[in-house]
Amino acid sequence: MYKRQIKKELLTLAKDDYVVTVTGPRQSEKTTLVQEAFPKKPYINLESIGSRELALSAPCVFF
């Protein structure tokens, strides 16, 4: 697998902040990066209507 240079920075940022957002163009391996960096954390895709509606309507419950 390709070693991503940004993974180290992502892990550093995650130590300091409760939420880290990874953005970028479609099909640029964002999901793979995040799942590789945090294998024990749950993954939530905000393209899912249910997840997105919960995040918008009840952010405290969502997080």
Predicted model as a PDB file, atoms N, CA, C, CB and O in Angstrom, pLDDT in the B-factor column:
MODEL        1                                                                  
ATOM      1  N   MET A   1       0.847  -1.183   0.000  1.00 55.00           N  
ATOM      2  CA  MET A   1       0.000   0.000   0.000  1.00 55.00           C  
ATOM      3  C   MET A   1       0.890   1.243   0.000  1.00 55.00           C  
ATOM      4  CB  MET A   1      -0.963   0.000   1.227  1.00 55.00           C  
ATOM      5  O   MET A   1       1.983   1.235   0.566  1.00 55.00           O  
ATOM      6  N   TYR A   2       0.421   2.279  -0.623  1.00 64.00           N  
ATOM      7  CA  TYR A   2       1.140   3.541  -0.720  1.00 64.00           C  
ATOM      8  C   TYR A   2       1.202   4.210   0.647  1.00 64.00           C  
ATOM      9  CB  TYR A   2       0.471   4.472  -1.749  1.00 64.00           C  
ATOM     10  O   TYR A   2       0.165   4.359   1.294  1.00 64.00           O  
ATOM     11  N   LYS A   3       2.368   4.614   1.104  1.00 68.00           N  
ATOM     12  CA  LYS A   3       2.514   5.314   2.380  1.00 68.00           C  
ATOM     13  C   LYS A   3       2.200   6.790   2.186  1.00 68.00           C  
ATOM     14  CB  LYS A   3       3.944   5.129   2.957  1.00 68.00           C  
ATOM     15  O   LYS A   3       2.839   7.471   1.382  1.00 68.00           O  
ATOM     16  N   ARG A   4       1.248   7.261   2.900  1.00 73.00           N  
ATOM     17  CA  ARG A   4       0.827   8.652   2.766  1.00 73.00           C  
ATOM     18  C   ARG A   4       1.605   9.535   3.727  1.00 73.00           C  
ATOM     19  CB  ARG A   4      -0.682   8.791   3.018  1.00 73.00           C  
ATOM     20  O   ARG A   4       1.674   9.247   4.922  1.00 73.00           O  
ATOM     21  N   GLN A   5       2.186  10.599   3.218  1.00 84.00           N  
ATOM     22  CA  GLN A   5       2.959  11.515   4.053  1.00 84.00           C  
ATOM     23  C   GLN A   5       2.062  12.302   4.998  1.00 84.00           C  
ATOM     24  CB  GLN A   5       3.761  12.472   3.182  1.00 84.00           C  
ATOM     25  O   GLN A   5       2.517  12.741   6.055  1.00 84.00           O  
ATOM     26  N   ILE A   6       0.808  12.486   4.641  1.00 89.00           N  
ATOM     27  CA  ILE A   6      -0.100  13.295   5.454  1.00 89.00           C  
ATOM     28  C   ILE A   6      -0.628  12.528   6.671  1.00 89.00           C  
ATOM     29  CB  ILE A   6      -1.267  13.776   4.603  1.00 89.00           C  
ATOM     30  O   ILE A   6      -1.190  13.133   7.584  1.00 89.00           O  
ATOM     31  N   LYS A   7      -0.453  11.216   6.691  1.00 91.00           N  
ATOM     32  CA  LYS A   7      -0.964  10.418   7.809  1.00 91.00           C  
ATOM     33  C   LYS A   7      -0.377  10.874   9.139  1.00 91.00           C  
ATOM     34  CB  LYS A   7      -0.656   8.941   7.588  1.00 91.00           C  
ATOM     35  O   LYS A   7      -1.098  10.946  10.134  1.00 91.00           O  
ATOM     36  N   LYS A   8       0.916  11.184   9.175  1.00 91.00           N  
ATOM     37  CA  LYS A   8       1.567  11.645  10.402  1.00 91.00           C  
ATOM     38  C   LYS A   8       0.930  12.943  10.889  1.00 91.00           C  
ATOM     39  CB  LYS A   8       3.077  11.844  10.172  1.00 91.00           C  
ATOM     40  O   LYS A   8       0.672  13.099  12.083  1.00 91.00           O  
ATOM     41  N   GLU A   9       0.678  13.873   9.974  1.00 91.00           N  
ATOM     42  CA  GLU A   9       0.047  15.141  10.348  1.00 91.00           C  
ATOM     43  C   GLU A   9      -1.384  14.918  10.841  1.00 91.00           C  
ATOM     44  CB  GLU A   9       0.050  16.114   9.154  1.00 91.00           C  
ATOM     45  O   GLU A   9      -1.818  15.556  11.800  1.00 91.00           O  
ATOM     46  N   LEU A  10      -2.104  14.027  10.196  1.00 93.00           N  
ATOM     47  CA  LEU A  10      -3.466  13.702  10.615  1.00 93.00           C  
ATOM     48  C   LEU A  10      -3.479  13.166  12.045  1.00 93.00           C  
ATOM     49  CB  LEU A  10      -4.093  12.676   9.657  1.00 93.00           C  
ATOM     50  O   LEU A  10      -4.313  13.578  12.851  1.00 93.00           O  
ATOM     51  N   LEU A  11      -2.575  12.264  12.364  1.00 93.00           N  
ATOM     52  CA  LEU A  11      -2.500  11.705  13.707  1.00 93.00           C  
ATOM     53  C   LEU A  11      -2.125  12.775  14.736  1.00 93.00           C  
ATOM     54  CB  LEU A  11      -1.486  10.561  13.745  1.00 93.00           C  
ATOM     55  O   LEU A  11      -2.634  12.758  15.856  1.00 93.00           O  
ATOM     56  N   THR A  12      -1.254  13.689  14.369  1.00 92.00           N  
ATOM     57  CA  THR A  12      -0.875  14.782  15.265  1.00 92.00           C  
ATOM     58  C   THR A  12      -2.064  15.694  15.535  1.00 92.00           C  
ATOM     59  CB  THR A  12       0.287  15.591  14.670  1.00 92.00           C  
ATOM     60  O   THR A  12      -2.320  16.063  16.681  1.00 92.00           O  
ATOM     61  N   LEU A  13      -2.782  16.053  14.492  1.00 92.00           N  
ATOM     62  CA  LEU A  13      -3.957  16.920  14.656  1.00 92.00           C  
ATOM     63  C   LEU A  13      -5.028  16.257  15.507  1.00 92.00           C  
ATOM     64  CB  LEU A  13      -4.539  17.289  13.294  1.00 92.00           C  
ATOM     65  O   LEU A  13      -5.691  16.920  16.305  1.00 92.00           O  
ATOM     66  N   ALA A  14      -5.195  14.974  15.342  1.00 92.00           N  
ATOM     67  CA  ALA A  14      -6.224  14.251  16.082  1.00 92.00           C  
ATOM     68  C   ALA A  14      -5.923  14.207  17.578  1.00 92.00           C  
ATOM     69  CB  ALA A  14      -6.361  12.837  15.541  1.00 92.00           C  
ATOM     70  O   ALA A  14      -6.842  14.060  18.383  1.00 92.00           O  
ATOM     71  N   LYS A  15      -4.667  14.330  17.959  1.00 92.00           N  
ATOM     72  CA  LYS A  15      -4.318  14.362  19.383  1.00 92.00           C  
ATOM     73  C   LYS A  15      -4.779  15.656  20.041  1.00 92.00           C  
ATOM     74  CB  LYS A  15      -2.808  14.199  19.564  1.00 92.00           C  
ATOM     75  O   LYS A  15      -5.098  15.673  21.230  1.00 92.00           O  
ATOM     76  N   ASP A  16      -4.816  16.741  19.266  1.00 87.00           N  
ATOM     77  CA  ASP A  16      -5.134  18.058  19.803  1.00 87.00           C  
ATOM     78  C   ASP A  16      -6.603  18.440  19.678  1.00 87.00           C  
ATOM     79  CB  ASP A  16      -4.305  19.082  19.119  1.00 87.00           C  
ATOM     80  O   ASP A  16      -7.089  19.276  20.441  1.00 87.00           O  
ATOM     81  N   ASP A  17      -7.309  17.846  18.736  1.00 80.00           N  
ATOM     82  CA  ASP A  17      -8.686  18.246  18.457  1.00 80.00           C  
ATOM     83  C   ASP A  17      -9.635  17.056  18.547  1.00 80.00           C  
ATOM     84  CB  ASP A  17      -8.783  18.890  17.073  1.00 80.00           C  
ATOM     85  O   ASP A  17      -9.260  15.920  18.254  1.00 80.00           O  
ATOM     86  N   TYR A  18     -10.867  17.338  18.956  1.00 80.00           N  
ATOM     87  CA  TYR A  18     -11.887  16.301  19.082  1.00 80.00           C  
ATOM     88  C   TYR A  18     -12.366  15.824  17.719  1.00 80.00           C  
ATOM     89  CB  TYR A  18     -13.066  16.815  19.896  1.00 80.00           C  
ATOM     90  O   TYR A  18     -12.660  14.643  17.534  1.00 80.00           O  
ATOM     91  N   VAL A  19     -12.442  16.745  16.769  1.00 83.00           N  
ATOM     92  CA  VAL A  19     -12.908  16.415  15.427  1.00 83.00           C  
ATOM     93  C   VAL A  19     -11.884  16.927  14.408  1.00 83.00           C  
ATOM     94  CB  VAL A  19     -14.322  17.028  15.159  1.00 83.00           C  
ATOM     95  O   VAL A  19     -11.425  18.066  14.491  1.00 83.00           O  
ATOM     96  N   VAL A  20     -11.542  16.079  13.462  1.00 86.00           N  
ATOM     97  CA  VAL A  20     -10.672  16.468  12.361  1.00 86.00           C  
ATOM     98  C   VAL A  20     -11.412  16.142  11.073  1.00 86.00           C  
ATOM     99  CB  VAL A  20      -9.278  15.738  12.430  1.00 86.00           C  
ATOM    100  O   VAL A  20     -11.902  15.027  10.895  1.00 86.00           O  
ATOM    101  N   THR A  21     -11.489  17.108  10.185  1.00 87.00           N  
ATOM    102  CA  THR A  21     -12.174  16.911   8.915  1.00 87.00           C  
ATOM    103  C   THR A  21     -11.141  16.720   7.802  1.00 87.00           C  
ATOM    104  CB  THR A  21     -13.108  18.111   8.600  1.00 87.00           C  
ATOM    105  O   THR A  21     -10.186  17.486   7.679  1.00 87.00           O  
ATOM    106  N   VAL A  22     -11.357  15.686   7.004  1.00 89.00           N  
ATOM    107  CA  VAL A  22     -10.484  15.422   5.862  1.00 89.00           C  
ATOM    108  C   VAL A  22     -11.296  15.710   4.610  1.00 89.00           C  
ATOM    109  CB  VAL A  22      -9.933  13.938   5.869  1.00 89.00           C  
ATOM    110  O   VAL A  22     -12.325  15.079   4.370  1.00 89.00           O  
ATOM    111  N   THR A  23     -10.831  16.665   3.813  1.00 90.00           N  
ATOM    112  CA  THR A  23     -11.536  17.014   2.585  1.00 90.00           C  
ATOM    113  C   THR A  23     -10.610  16.837   1.388  1.00 90.00           C  
ATOM    114  CB  THR A  23     -12.068  18.462   2.650  1.00 90.00           C  
ATOM    115  O   THR A  23      -9.389  16.786   1.529  1.00 90.00           O  
ATOM    116  N   GLY A  24     -11.209  16.747   0.227  1.00 90.00           N  
ATOM    117  CA  GLY A  24     -10.434  16.601  -0.993  1.00 90.00           C  
ATOM    118  C   GLY A  24     -11.329  16.162  -2.124  1.00 90.00           C  
ATOM    119  O   GLY A  24     -12.522  15.932  -1.924  1.00 90.00           O  
ATOM    120  N   PRO A  25     -10.769  16.044  -3.309  1.00 93.00           N  
ATOM    121  CA  PRO A  25     -11.570  15.653  -4.472  1.00 93.00           C  
ATOM    122  C   PRO A  25     -12.067  14.205  -4.345  1.00 93.00           C  
ATOM    123  CB  PRO A  25     -10.747  15.819  -5.764  1.00 93.00           C  
ATOM    124  O   PRO A  25     -11.539  13.411  -3.567  1.00 93.00           O  
ATOM    125  N   ARG A  26     -13.075  13.899  -5.118  1.00 91.00           N  
ATOM    126  CA  ARG A  26     -13.605  12.537  -5.132  1.00 91.00           C  
ATOM    127  C   ARG A  26     -12.521  11.548  -5.517  1.00 91.00           C  
ATOM    128  CB  ARG A  26     -14.790  12.426  -6.097  1.00 91.00           C  
ATOM    129  O   ARG A  26     -11.643  11.846  -6.327  1.00 91.00           O  
ATOM    130  N   GLN A  27     -12.595  10.384  -4.932  1.00 91.00           N  
ATOM    131  CA  GLN A  27     -11.713   9.260  -5.236  1.00 91.00           C  
ATOM    132  C   GLN A  27     -10.233   9.593  -5.036  1.00 91.00           C  
ATOM    133  CB  GLN A  27     -11.940   8.806  -6.657  1.00 91.00           C  
ATOM    134  O   GLN A  27      -9.386   9.196  -5.835  1.00 91.00           O  
ATOM    135  N   SER A  28      -9.932  10.326  -3.961  1.00 89.00           N  
ATOM    136  CA  SER A  28      -8.537  10.646  -3.661  1.00 89.00           C  
ATOM    137  C   SER A  28      -8.048   9.887  -2.422  1.00 89.00           C  
ATOM    138  CB  SER A  28      -8.373  12.160  -3.453  1.00 89.00           C  
ATOM    139  O   SER A  28      -7.054  10.265  -1.802  1.00 89.00           O  
ATOM    140  N   GLU A  29      -8.766   8.810  -2.072  1.00 89.00           N  
ATOM    141  CA  GLU A  29      -8.356   7.913  -0.985  1.00 89.00           C  
ATOM    142  C   GLU A  29      -8.506   8.508   0.415  1.00 89.00           C  
ATOM    143  CB  GLU A  29      -6.934   7.510  -1.189  1.00 89.00           C  
ATOM    144  O   GLU A  29      -7.780   8.120   1.331  1.00 89.00           O  
ATOM    145  N   LYS A  30      -9.440   9.447   0.590  1.00 90.00           N  
ATOM    146  CA  LYS A  30      -9.663  10.038   1.908  1.00 90.00           C  
ATOM    147  C   LYS A  30     -10.168   8.995   2.890  1.00 90.00           C  
ATOM    148  CB  LYS A  30     -10.657  11.199   1.817  1.00 90.00           C  
ATOM    149  O   LYS A  30      -9.665   8.910   4.010  1.00 90.00           O  
ATOM    150  N   THR A  31     -11.146   8.206   2.493  1.00 91.00           N  
ATOM    151  CA  THR A  31     -11.704   7.173   3.365  1.00 91.00           C  
ATOM    152  C   THR A  31     -10.645   6.161   3.745  1.00 91.00           C  
ATOM    153  CB  THR A  31     -12.880   6.471   2.688  1.00 91.00           C  
ATOM    154  O   THR A  31     -10.542   5.782   4.912  1.00 91.00           O  
ATOM    155  N   THR A  32      -9.866   5.723   2.795  1.00 91.00           N  
ATOM    156  CA  THR A  32      -8.806   4.754   3.064  1.00 91.00           C  
ATOM    157  C   THR A  32      -7.802   5.321   4.057  1.00 91.00           C  
ATOM    158  CB  THR A  32      -8.097   4.354   1.763  1.00 91.00           C  
ATOM    159  O   THR A  32      -7.381   4.616   4.974  1.00 91.00           O  
ATOM    160  N   LEU A  33      -7.415   6.570   3.893  1.00 92.00           N  
ATOM    161  CA  LEU A  33      -6.480   7.223   4.793  1.00 92.00           C  
ATOM    162  C   LEU A  33      -7.015   7.240   6.223  1.00 92.00           C  
ATOM    163  CB  LEU A  33      -6.195   8.643   4.317  1.00 92.00           C  
ATOM    164  O   LEU A  33      -6.315   6.853   7.159  1.00 92.00           O  
ATOM    165  N   VAL A  34      -8.246   7.687   6.385  1.00 92.00           N  
ATOM    166  CA  VAL A  34      -8.833   7.812   7.715  1.00 92.00           C  
ATOM    167  C   VAL A  34      -9.023   6.442   8.370  1.00 92.00           C  
ATOM    168  CB  VAL A  34     -10.173   8.546   7.635  1.00 92.00           C  
ATOM    169  O   VAL A  34      -8.730   6.276   9.554  1.00 92.00           O  
ATOM    170  N   GLN A  35      -9.503   5.478   7.616  1.00 93.00           N  
ATOM    171  CA  GLN A  35      -9.706   4.146   8.185  1.00 93.00           C  
ATOM    172  C   GLN A  35      -8.379   3.472   8.524  1.00 93.00           C  
ATOM    173  CB  GLN A  35     -10.498   3.273   7.214  1.00 93.00           C  
ATOM    174  O   GLN A  35      -8.309   2.686   9.469  1.00 93.00           O  
ATOM    175  N   GLU A  36      -7.342   3.769   7.772  1.00 92.00           N  
ATOM    176  CA  GLU A  36      -6.014   3.224   8.062  1.00 92.00           C  
ATOM    177  C   GLU A  36      -5.404   3.901   9.297  1.00 92.00           C  
ATOM    178  CB  GLU A  36      -5.083   3.402   6.842  1.00 92.00           C  
ATOM    179  O   GLU A  36      -4.758   3.242  10.112  1.00 92.00           O  
ATOM    180  N   ALA A  37      -5.608   5.202   9.429  1.00 93.00           N  
ATOM    181  CA  ALA A  37      -5.045   5.950  10.549  1.00 93.00           C  
ATOM    182  C   ALA A  37      -5.765   5.651  11.864  1.00 93.00           C  
ATOM    183  CB  ALA A  37      -5.105   7.437  10.259  1.00 93.00           C  
ATOM    184  O   ALA A  37      -5.150   5.678  12.930  1.00 93.00           O  
ATOM    185  N   PHE A  38      -7.069   5.366  11.789  1.00 93.00           N  
ATOM    186  CA  PHE A  38      -7.874   5.152  12.993  1.00 93.00           C  
ATOM    187  C   PHE A  38      -8.696   3.868  12.870  1.00 93.00           C  
ATOM    188  CB  PHE A  38      -8.803   6.360  13.244  1.00 93.00           C  
ATOM    189  O   PHE A  38      -9.923   3.931  12.789  1.00 93.00           O  
ATOM    190  N   PRO A  39      -8.047   2.718  12.854  1.00 94.00           N  
ATOM    191  CA  PRO A  39      -8.773   1.466  12.593  1.00 94.00           C  
ATOM    192  C   PRO A  39      -9.803   1.082  13.657  1.00 94.00           C  
ATOM    193  CB  PRO A  39      -7.794   0.355  12.458  1.00 94.00           C  
ATOM    194  O   PRO A  39     -10.730   0.329  13.362  1.00 94.00           O  
ATOM    195  N   LYS A  40      -9.663   1.577  14.875  1.00 93.00           N  
ATOM    196  CA  LYS A  40     -10.602   1.212  15.954  1.00 93.00           C  
ATOM    197  C   LYS A  40     -11.732   2.210  16.128  1.00 93.00           C  
ATOM    198  CB  LYS A  40      -9.859   1.081  17.260  1.00 93.00           C  
ATOM    199  O   LYS A  40     -12.633   1.996  16.939  1.00 93.00           O  
ATOM    200  N   LYS A  41     -11.689   3.292  15.378  1.00 88.00           N  
ATOM    201  CA  LYS A  41     -12.731   4.322  15.483  1.00 88.00           C  
ATOM    202  C   LYS A  41     -13.874   4.019  14.515  1.00 88.00           C  
ATOM    203  CB  LYS A  41     -12.143   5.727  15.196  1.00 88.00           C  
ATOM    204  O   LYS A  41     -13.648   3.459  13.442  1.00 88.00           O  
ATOM    205  N   PRO A  42     -15.108   4.390  14.893  1.00 86.00           N  
ATOM    206  CA  PRO A  42     -16.222   4.192  13.963  1.00 86.00           C  
ATOM    207  C   PRO A  42     -16.100   5.151  12.783  1.00 86.00           C  
ATOM    208  CB  PRO A  42     -17.576   4.393  14.681  1.00 86.00           C  
ATOM    209  O   PRO A  42     -15.603   6.268  12.925  1.00 86.00           O  
ATOM    210  N   TYR A  43     -16.555   4.704  11.632  1.00 84.00           N  
ATOM    211  CA  TYR A  43     -16.526   5.535  10.422  1.00 84.00           C  
ATOM    212  C   TYR A  43     -17.957   5.922  10.080  1.00 84.00           C  
ATOM    213  CB  TYR A  43     -15.843   4.782   9.219  1.00 84.00           C  
ATOM    214  O   TYR A  43     -18.840   5.068  10.008  1.00 84.00           O  
ATOM    215  N   ILE A  44     -18.176   7.202   9.872  1.00 85.00           N  
ATOM    216  CA  ILE A  44     -19.501   7.705   9.520  1.00 85.00           C  
ATOM    217  C   ILE A  44     -19.381   8.499   8.231  1.00 85.00           C  
ATOM    218  CB  ILE A  44     -20.104   8.582  10.666  1.00 85.00           C  
ATOM    219  O   ILE A  44     -18.577   9.427   8.134  1.00 85.00           O  
ATOM    220  N   ASN A  45     -20.179   8.132   7.249  1.00 84.00           N  
ATOM    221  CA  ASN A  45     -20.183   8.799   5.959  1.00 84.00           C  
ATOM    222  C   ASN A  45     -21.362   9.768   5.927  1.00 84.00           C  
ATOM    223  CB  ASN A  45     -20.265   7.768   4.788  1.00 84.00           C  
ATOM    224  O   ASN A  45     -22.514   9.345   6.020  1.00 84.00           O  
ATOM    225  N   LEU A  46     -21.086  11.049   5.799  1.00 86.00           N  
ATOM    226  CA  LEU A  46     -22.162  12.037   5.814  1.00 86.00           C  
ATOM    227  C   LEU A  46     -22.930  12.101   4.500  1.00 86.00           C  
ATOM    228  CB  LEU A  46     -21.600  13.395   6.130  1.00 86.00           C  
ATOM    229  O   LEU A  46     -23.840  12.916   4.355  1.00 86.00           O  
ATOM    230  N   GLU A  47     -22.576  11.255   3.546  1.00 87.00           N  
ATOM    231  CA  GLU A  47     -23.411  11.141   2.344  1.00 87.00           C  
ATOM    232  C   GLU A  47     -24.667  10.336   2.656  1.00 87.00           C  
ATOM    233  CB  GLU A  47     -22.621  10.480   1.184  1.00 87.00           C  
ATOM    234  O   GLU A  47     -25.654  10.415   1.926  1.00 87.00           O  
ATOM    235  N   SER A  48     -24.632   9.563   3.736  1.00 90.00           N  
ATOM    236  CA  SER A  48     -25.811   8.837   4.192  1.00 90.00           C  
ATOM    237  C   SER A  48     -26.823   9.851   4.733  1.00 90.00           C  
ATOM    238  CB  SER A  48     -25.436   7.774   5.285  1.00 90.00           C  
ATOM    239  O   SER A  48     -26.503  10.640   5.622  1.00 90.00           O  
ATOM    240  N   ILE A  49     -28.024   9.825   4.198  1.00 94.00           N  
ATOM    241  CA  ILE A  49     -29.035  10.823   4.579  1.00 94.00           C  
ATOM    242  C   ILE A  49     -29.330  10.775   6.068  1.00 94.00           C  
ATOM    243  CB  ILE A  49     -30.326  10.605   3.790  1.00 94.00           C  
ATOM    244  O   ILE A  49     -29.450  11.822   6.704  1.00 94.00           O  
ATOM    245  N   GLY A  50     -29.450   9.580   6.639  1.00 94.00           N  
ATOM    246  CA  GLY A  50     -29.748   9.449   8.065  1.00 94.00           C  
ATOM    247  C   GLY A  50     -28.656  10.045   8.934  1.00 94.00           C  
ATOM    248  O   GLY A  50     -28.946  10.764   9.890  1.00 94.00           O  
ATOM    249  N   SER A  51     -27.414   9.756   8.612  1.00 93.00           N  
ATOM    250  CA  SER A  51     -26.283  10.297   9.378  1.00 93.00           C  
ATOM    251  C   SER A  51     -26.222  11.809   9.261  1.00 93.00           C  
ATOM    252  CB  SER A  51     -24.962   9.682   8.900  1.00 93.00           C  
ATOM    253  O   SER A  51     -26.015  12.513  10.249  1.00 93.00           O  
ATOM    254  N   ARG A  52     -26.404  12.300   8.049  1.00 93.00           N  
ATOM    255  CA  ARG A  52     -26.340  13.744   7.819  1.00 93.00           C  
ATOM    256  C   ARG A  52     -27.458  14.463   8.561  1.00 93.00           C  
ATOM    257  CB  ARG A  52     -26.419  14.054   6.319  1.00 93.00           C  
ATOM    258  O   ARG A  52     -27.221  15.509   9.166  1.00 93.00           O  
ATOM    259  N   GLU A  53     -28.683  13.917   8.526  1.00 95.00           N  
ATOM    260  CA  GLU A  53     -29.812  14.553   9.213  1.00 95.00           C  
ATOM    261  C   GLU A  53     -29.587  14.565  10.723  1.00 95.00           C  
ATOM    262  CB  GLU A  53     -31.130  13.824   8.877  1.00 95.00           C  
ATOM    263  O   GLU A  53     -29.902  15.551  11.389  1.00 95.00           O  
ATOM    264  N   LEU A  54     -29.044  13.471  11.268  1.00 95.00           N  
ATOM    265  CA  LEU A  54     -28.769  13.424  12.703  1.00 95.00           C  
ATOM    266  C   LEU A  54     -27.695  14.453  13.071  1.00 95.00           C  
ATOM    267  CB  LEU A  54     -28.324  12.003  13.125  1.00 95.00           C  
ATOM    268  O   LEU A  54     -27.828  15.148  14.078  1.00 95.00           O  
ATOM    269  N   ALA A  55     -26.649  14.553  12.278  1.00 93.00           N  
ATOM    270  CA  ALA A  55     -25.583  15.523  12.548  1.00 93.00           C  
ATOM    271  C   ALA A  55     -26.112  16.951  12.522  1.00 93.00           C  
ATOM    272  CB  ALA A  55     -24.453  15.370  11.530  1.00 93.00           C  
ATOM    273  O   ALA A  55     -25.681  17.786  13.317  1.00 93.00           O  
ATOM    274  N   LEU A  56     -27.033  17.235  11.622  1.00 95.00           N  
ATOM    275  CA  LEU A  56     -27.587  18.585  11.510  1.00 95.00           C  
ATOM    276  C   LEU A  56     -28.622  18.882  12.587  1.00 95.00           C  
ATOM    277  CB  LEU A  56     -28.208  18.777  10.146  1.00 95.00           C  
ATOM    278  O   LEU A  56     -28.648  19.986  13.131  1.00 95.00           O  
ATOM    279  N   SER A  57     -29.468  17.917  12.897  1.00 96.00           N  
ATOM    280  CA  SER A  57     -30.575  18.177  13.825  1.00 96.00           C  
ATOM    281  C   SER A  57     -30.189  17.982  15.290  1.00 96.00           C  
ATOM    282  CB  SER A  57     -31.740  17.276  13.491  1.00 96.00           C  
ATOM    283  O   SER A  57     -30.749  18.637  16.169  1.00 96.00           O  
ATOM    284  N   ALA A  58     -29.238  17.086  15.559  1.00 95.00           N  
ATOM    285  CA  ALA A  58     -28.863  16.815  16.956  1.00 95.00           C  
ATOM    286  C   ALA A  58     -27.359  16.545  17.044  1.00 95.00           C  
ATOM    287  CB  ALA A  58     -29.669  15.603  17.523  1.00 95.00           C  
ATOM    288  O   ALA A  58     -26.944  15.408  17.267  1.00 95.00           O  
ATOM    289  N   PRO A  59     -26.544  17.591  16.869  1.00 92.00           N  
ATOM    290  CA  PRO A  59     -25.101  17.374  16.852  1.00 92.00           C  
ATOM    291  C   PRO A  59     -24.551  16.760  18.141  1.00 92.00           C  
ATOM    292  CB  PRO A  59     -24.410  18.673  16.594  1.00 92.00           C  
ATOM    293  O   PRO A  59     -23.591  15.991  18.094  1.00 92.00           O  
ATOM    294  N   CYS A  60     -25.140  17.084  19.276  1.00 93.00           N  
ATOM    295  CA  CYS A  60     -24.648  16.490  20.547  1.00 93.00           C  
ATOM    296  C   CYS A  60     -24.864  14.989  20.561  1.00 93.00           C  
ATOM    297  CB  CYS A  60     -25.358  17.129  21.767  1.00 93.00           C  
ATOM    298  O   CYS A  60     -24.014  14.247  21.054  1.00 93.00           O  
ATOM    299  N   VAL A  61     -25.964  14.539  20.040  1.00 92.00           N  
ATOM    300  CA  VAL A  61     -26.247  13.105  19.954  1.00 92.00           C  
ATOM    301  C   VAL A  61     -25.333  12.457  18.922  1.00 92.00           C  
ATOM    302  CB  VAL A  61     -27.730  12.857  19.592  1.00 92.00           C  
ATOM    303  O   VAL A  61     -24.817  11.361  19.138  1.00 92.00           O  
ATOM    304  N   PHE A  62     -25.142  13.135  17.814  1.00 90.00           N  
ATOM    305  CA  PHE A  62     -24.306  12.613  16.731  1.00 90.00           C  
ATOM    306  C   PHE A  62     -22.885  12.370  17.202  1.00 90.00           C  
ATOM    307  CB  PHE A  62     -24.304  13.574  15.547  1.00 90.00           C  
ATOM    308  O   PHE A  62     -22.317  11.308  16.949  1.00 90.00           O  
ATOM    309  N   PHE A  63     -22.300  13.361  17.895  1.00 82.00           N  
ATOM    310  CA  PHE A  63     -20.925  13.224  18.351  1.00 82.00           C  
ATOM    311  C   PHE A  63     -20.855  12.434  19.626  1.00 82.00           C  
ATOM    312  CB  PHE A  63     -20.289  14.575  18.549  1.00 82.00           C  
ATOM    313  O   PHE A  63     -19.767  12.218  20.159  1.00 82.00           O  
TER     314      PHE A  63                                                      
ENDMDL                                                                          
END                                                                             
